[in-house]
Amino acid sequence: MTADELKQNVENALQEIRPYLEADGGNISLVDITDDTVSVQLEGACLGCSVNQMTLKNGVEATIKRHAPQIKRVIEINGISF
């Protein structure tokens, strides 16, 4: 898989997740893909949400891994890793 195909797969995963985040006043954007790690940025209401780390682990990371199995972890750009 090329880097462009990987990026598209990750973007497709984020598009699948985005409506759920937007329903709660938040959003997510892709920051970077390095080796087997995807960096994302939570936006809007997701920034101060007390469950955002659970959302990242259970929703975002699982969905990205389903679309791009070579990804091993997802981190938020504030440095929290899973």
Chimera marker file (.cmm) of the C-alpha trace (Angstrom):
<marker_set name="trace">
<marker id="1" x="0.000" y="0.000" z="0.000" r="1" g="1" b="0" radius="0.5"/>
<marker id="2" x="1.352" y="3.405" z="-0.927" r="1" g="1" b="0" radius="0.5"/>
<marker id="3" x="1.501" y="6.340" z="1.483" r="1" g="1" b="0" radius="0.5"/>
<marker id="4" x="-1.332" y="8.020" z="-0.432" r="1" g="1" b="0" radius="0.5"/>
<marker id="5" x="-3.518" y="4.907" z="-0.181" r="1" g="1" b="0" radius="0.5"/>
<marker id="6" x="-2.806" y="4.622" z="3.539" r="1" g="1" b="0" radius="0.5"/>
<marker id="7" x="-3.702" y="8.277" z="4.073" r="1" g="1" b="0" radius="0.5"/>
<marker id="8" x="-6.941" y="7.797" z="2.129" r="1" g="1" b="0" radius="0.5"/>
<marker id="9" x="-7.843" y="4.742" z="4.223" r="1" g="1" b="0" radius="0.5"/>
<marker id="10" x="-7.239" y="6.694" z="7.430" r="1" g="1" b="0" radius="0.5"/>
<marker id="11" x="-9.282" y="9.640" z="6.120" r="1" g="1" b="0" radius="0.5"/>
<marker id="12" x="-12.091" y="7.200" z="5.243" r="1" g="1" b="0" radius="0.5"/>
<marker id="13" x="-12.005" y="5.908" z="8.819" r="1" g="1" b="0" radius="0.5"/>
<marker id="14" x="-12.195" y="9.452" z="10.190" r="1" g="1" b="0" radius="0.5"/>
<marker id="15" x="-15.133" y="10.204" z="7.881" r="1" g="1" b="0" radius="0.5"/>
<marker id="16" x="-16.922" y="7.195" z="9.371" r="1" g="1" b="0" radius="0.5"/>
<marker id="17" x="-16.346" y="8.499" z="12.914" r="1" g="1" b="0" radius="0.5"/>
<marker id="18" x="-16.890" y="12.207" z="12.272" r="1" g="1" b="0" radius="0.5"/>
<marker id="19" x="-20.737" y="12.252" z="12.366" r="1" g="1" b="0" radius="0.5"/>
<marker id="20" x="-20.709" y="10.874" z="15.914" r="1" g="1" b="0" radius="0.5"/>
<marker id="21" x="-18.238" y="13.510" z="17.080" r="1" g="1" b="0" radius="0.5"/>
<marker id="22" x="-20.080" y="16.298" z="15.273" r="1" g="1" b="0" radius="0.5"/>
<marker id="23" x="-23.346" y="15.246" z="16.945" r="1" g="1" b="0" radius="0.5"/>
<marker id="24" x="-21.694" y="16.133" z="20.269" r="1" g="1" b="0" radius="0.5"/>
<marker id="25" x="-20.192" y="19.390" z="18.969" r="1" g="1" b="0" radius="0.5"/>
<marker id="26" x="-16.738" y="18.041" z="18.209" r="1" g="1" b="0" radius="0.5"/>
<marker id="27" x="-14.593" y="16.944" z="15.302" r="1" g="1" b="0" radius="0.5"/>
<marker id="28" x="-11.311" y="15.226" z="14.500" r="1" g="1" b="0" radius="0.5"/>
<marker id="29" x="-8.594" y="15.854" z="11.959" r="1" g="1" b="0" radius="0.5"/>
<marker id="30" x="-5.613" y="13.881" z="10.711" r="1" g="1" b="0" radius="0.5"/>
<marker id="31" x="-2.297" y="15.471" z="11.650" r="1" g="1" b="0" radius="0.5"/>
<marker id="32" x="0.284" y="12.921" z="10.502" r="1" g="1" b="0" radius="0.5"/>
<marker id="33" x="1.008" y="9.289" z="9.732" r="1" g="1" b="0" radius="0.5"/>
<marker id="34" x="4.454" y="8.074" z="10.759" r="1" g="1" b="0" radius="0.5"/>
<marker id="35" x="5.378" y="4.420" z="10.360" r="1" g="1" b="0" radius="0.5"/>
<marker id="36" x="2.590" y="2.564" z="12.185" r="1" g="1" b="0" radius="0.5"/>
<marker id="37" x="1.254" y="5.554" z="14.148" r="1" g="1" b="0" radius="0.5"/>
<marker id="38" x="-1.536" y="7.975" z="13.278" r="1" g="1" b="0" radius="0.5"/>
<marker id="39" x="-1.596" y="11.391" z="14.965" r="1" g="1" b="0" radius="0.5"/>
<marker id="40" x="-4.952" y="13.134" z="15.221" r="1" g="1" b="0" radius="0.5"/>
<marker id="41" x="-6.282" y="16.337" z="16.701" r="1" g="1" b="0" radius="0.5"/>
<marker id="42" x="-9.579" y="16.488" z="18.534" r="1" g="1" b="0" radius="0.5"/>
<marker id="43" x="-11.520" y="19.705" z="18.001" r="1" g="1" b="0" radius="0.5"/>
<marker id="44" x="-14.471" y="21.599" z="19.410" r="1" g="1" b="0" radius="0.5"/>
<marker id="45" x="-16.320" y="19.977" z="22.294" r="1" g="1" b="0" radius="0.5"/>
<marker id="46" x="-13.998" y="16.964" z="22.112" r="1" g="1" b="0" radius="0.5"/>
<marker id="47" x="-11.145" y="19.045" z="23.553" r="1" g="1" b="0" radius="0.5"/>
<marker id="48" x="-12.593" y="19.326" z="27.031" r="1" g="1" b="0" radius="0.5"/>
<marker id="49" x="-14.607" y="16.138" z="27.032" r="1" g="1" b="0" radius="0.5"/>
<marker id="50" x="-13.873" y="13.845" z="29.952" r="1" g="1" b="0" radius="0.5"/>
<marker id="51" x="-14.406" y="10.765" z="27.796" r="1" g="1" b="0" radius="0.5"/>
<marker id="52" x="-12.269" y="11.837" z="24.831" r="1" g="1" b="0" radius="0.5"/>
<marker id="53" x="-9.472" y="9.356" z="25.596" r="1" g="1" b="0" radius="0.5"/>
<marker id="54" x="-11.991" y="6.517" z="25.758" r="1" g="1" b="0" radius="0.5"/>
<marker id="55" x="-13.458" y="7.769" z="22.474" r="1" g="1" b="0" radius="0.5"/>
<marker id="56" x="-10.015" y="7.751" z="20.888" r="1" g="1" b="0" radius="0.5"/>
<marker id="57" x="-9.170" y="4.255" z="22.075" r="1" g="1" b="0" radius="0.5"/>
<marker id="58" x="-12.503" y="2.537" z="21.541" r="1" g="1" b="0" radius="0.5"/>
<marker id="59" x="-13.856" y="4.403" z="18.550" r="1" g="1" b="0" radius="0.5"/>
<marker id="60" x="-11.168" y="6.173" z="16.589" r="1" g="1" b="0" radius="0.5"/>
<marker id="61" x="-8.305" y="3.718" z="16.979" r="1" g="1" b="0" radius="0.5"/>
<marker id="62" x="-10.499" y="0.664" z="16.351" r="1" g="1" b="0" radius="0.5"/>
<marker id="63" x="-12.032" y="2.214" z="13.227" r="1" g="1" b="0" radius="0.5"/>
<marker id="64" x="-8.661" y="3.311" z="11.832" r="1" g="1" b="0" radius="0.5"/>
<marker id="65" x="-7.215" y="-0.166" z="12.441" r="1" g="1" b="0" radius="0.5"/>
<marker id="66" x="-10.169" y="-1.706" z="10.620" r="1" g="1" b="0" radius="0.5"/>
<marker id="67" x="-9.506" y="0.511" z="7.585" r="1" g="1" b="0" radius="0.5"/>
<marker id="68" x="-5.696" y="0.333" z="7.835" r="1" g="1" b="0" radius="0.5"/>
<marker id="69" x="-4.597" y="-2.813" z="9.726" r="1" g="1" b="0" radius="0.5"/>
<marker id="70" x="-0.916" y="-1.844" z="9.564" r="1" g="1" b="0" radius="0.5"/>
<marker id="71" x="-1.584" y="1.015" z="11.997" r="1" g="1" b="0" radius="0.5"/>
<marker id="72" x="-0.641" y="-0.038" z="15.521" r="1" g="1" b="0" radius="0.5"/>
<marker id="73" x="-1.570" y="3.039" z="17.542" r="1" g="1" b="0" radius="0.5"/>
<marker id="74" x="-3.354" y="6.369" z="17.403" r="1" g="1" b="0" radius="0.5"/>
<marker id="75" x="-2.190" y="9.352" z="19.404" r="1" g="1" b="0" radius="0.5"/>
<marker id="76" x="-3.680" y="12.743" z="19.995" r="1" g="1" b="0" radius="0.5"/>
<marker id="77" x="-1.163" y="15.490" z="19.274" r="1" g="1" b="0" radius="0.5"/>
<marker id="78" x="-1.072" y="16.473" z="22.921" r="1" g="1" b="0" radius="0.5"/>
<marker id="79" x="1.146" y="13.395" z="23.338" r="1" g="1" b="0" radius="0.5"/>
<marker id="80" x="-1.259" y="10.908" z="24.891" r="1" g="1" b="0" radius="0.5"/>
<marker id="81" x="-0.696" y="7.502" z="23.359" r="1" g="1" b="0" radius="0.5"/>
<marker id="82" x="-2.600" y="4.231" z="23.523" r="1" g="1" b="0" radius="0.5"/>
<link id1="1" id2="2" r="1" g="1" b="0" radius="0.2"/>
<link id1="2" id2="3" r="1" g="1" b="0" radius="0.2"/>
<link id1="3" id2="4" r="1" g="1" b="0" radius="0.2"/>
<link id1="4" id2="5" r="1" g="1" b="0" radius="0.2"/>
<link id1="5" id2="6" r="1" g="1" b="0" radius="0.2"/>
<link id1="6" id2="7" r="1" g="1" b="0" radius="0.2"/>
<link id1="7" id2="8" r="1" g="1" b="0" radius="0.2"/>
<link id1="8" id2="9" r="1" g="1" b="0" radius="0.2"/>
<link id1="9" id2="10" r="1" g="1" b="0" radius="0.2"/>
<link id1="10" id2="11" r="1" g="1" b="0" radius="0.2"/>
<link id1="11" id2="12" r="1" g="1" b="0" radius="0.2"/>
<link id1="12" id2="13" r="1" g="1" b="0" radius="0.2"/>
<link id1="13" id2="14" r="1" g="1" b="0" radius="0.2"/>
<link id1="14" id2="15" r="1" g="1" b="0" radius="0.2"/>
<link id1="15" id2="16" r="1" g="1" b="0" radius="0.2"/>
<link id1="16" id2="17" r="1" g="1" b="0" radius="0.2"/>
<link id1="17" id2="18" r="1" g="1" b="0" radius="0.2"/>
<link id1="18" id2="19" r="1" g="1" b="0" radius="0.2"/>
<link id1="19" id2="20" r="1" g="1" b="0" radius="0.2"/>
<link id1="20" id2="21" r="1" g="1" b="0" radius="0.2"/>
<link id1="21" id2="22" r="1" g="1" b="0" radius="0.2"/>
<link id1="22" id2="23" r="1" g="1" b="0" radius="0.2"/>
<link id1="23" id2="24" r="1" g="1" b="0" radius="0.2"/>
<link id1="24" id2="25" r="1" g="1" b="0" radius="0.2"/>
<link id1="25" id2="26" r="1" g="1" b="0" radius="0.2"/>
<link id1="26" id2="27" r="1" g="1" b="0" radius="0.2"/>
<link id1="27" id2="28" r="1" g="1" b="0" radius="0.2"/>
<link id1="28" id2="29" r="1" g="1" b="0" radius="0.2"/>
<link id1="29" id2="30" r="1" g="1" b="0" radius="0.2"/>
<link id1="30" id2="31" r="1" g="1" b="0" radius="0.2"/>
<link id1="31" id2="32" r="1" g="1" b="0" radius="0.2"/>
<link id1="32" id2="33" r="1" g="1" b="0" radius="0.2"/>
<link id1="33" id2="34" r="1" g="1" b="0" radius="0.2"/>
<link id1="34" id2="35" r="1" g="1" b="0" radius="0.2"/>
<link id1="35" id2="36" r="1" g="1" b="0" radius="0.2"/>
<link id1="36" id2="37" r="1" g="1" b="0" radius="0.2"/>
<link id1="37" id2="38" r="1" g="1" b="0" radius="0.2"/>
<link id1="38" id2="39" r="1" g="1" b="0" radius="0.2"/>
<link id1="39" id2="40" r="1" g="1" b="0" radius="0.2"/>
<link id1="40" id2="41" r="1" g="1" b="0" radius="0.2"/>
<link id1="41" id2="42" r="1" g="1" b="0" radius="0.2"/>
<link id1="42" id2="43" r="1" g="1" b="0" radius="0.2"/>
<link id1="43" id2="44" r="1" g="1" b="0" radius="0.2"/>
<link id1="44" id2="45" r="1" g="1" b="0" radius="0.2"/>
<link id1="45" id2="46" r="1" g="1" b="0" radius="0.2"/>
<link id1="46" id2="47" r="1" g="1" b="0" radius="0.2"/>
<link id1="47" id2="48" r="1" g="1" b="0" radius="0.2"/>
<link id1="48" id2="49" r="1" g="1" b="0" radius="0.2"/>
<link id1="49" id2="50" r="1" g="1" b="0" radius="0.2"/>
<link id1="50" id2="51" r="1" g="1" b="0" radius="0.2"/>
<link id1="51" id2="52" r="1" g="1" b="0" radius="0.2"/>
<link id1="52" id2="53" r="1" g="1" b="0" radius="0.2"/>
<link id1="53" id2="54" r="1" g="1" b="0" radius="0.2"/>
<link id1="54" id2="55" r="1" g="1" b="0" radius="0.2"/>
<link id1="55" id2="56" r="1" g="1" b="0" radius="0.2"/>
<link id1="56" id2="57" r="1" g="1" b="0" radius="0.2"/>
<link id1="57" id2="58" r="1" g="1" b="0" radius="0.2"/>
<link id1="58" id2="59" r="1" g="1" b="0" radius="0.2"/>
<link id1="59" id2="60" r="1" g="1" b="0" radius="0.2"/>
<link id1="60" id2="61" r="1" g="1" b="0" radius="0.2"/>
<link id1="61" id2="62" r="1" g="1" b="0" radius="0.2"/>
<link id1="62" id2="63" r="1" g="1" b="0" radius="0.2"/>
<link id1="63" id2="64" r="1" g="1" b="0" radius="0.2"/>
<link id1="64" id2="65" r="1" g="1" b="0" radius="0.2"/>
<link id1="65" id2="66" r="1" g="1" b="0" radius="0.2"/>
<link id1="66" id2="67" r="1" g="1" b="0" radius="0.2"/>
<link id1="67" id2="68" r="1" g="1" b="0" radius="0.2"/>
<link id1="68" id2="69" r="1" g="1" b="0" radius="0.2"/>
<link id1="69" id2="70" r="1" g="1" b="0" radius="0.2"/>
<link id1="70" id2="71" r="1" g="1" b="0" radius="0.2"/>
<link id1="71" id2="72" r="1" g="1" b="0" radius="0.2"/>
<link id1="72" id2="73" r="1" g="1" b="0" radius="0.2"/>
<link id1="73" id2="74" r="1" g="1" b="0" radius="0.2"/>
<link id1="74" id2="75" r="1" g="1" b="0" radius="0.2"/>
<link id1="75" id2="76" r="1" g="1" b="0" radius="0.2"/>
<link id1="76" id2="77" r="1" g="1" b="0" radius="0.2"/>
<link id1="77" id2="78" r="1" g="1" b="0" radius="0.2"/>
<link id1="78" id2="79" r="1" g="1" b="0" radius="0.2"/>
<link id1="79" id2="80" r="1" g="1" b="0" radius="0.2"/>
<link id1="80" id2="81" r="1" g="1" b="0" radius="0.2"/>
<link id1="81" id2="82" r="1" g="1" b="0" radius="0.2"/>
</marker_set>
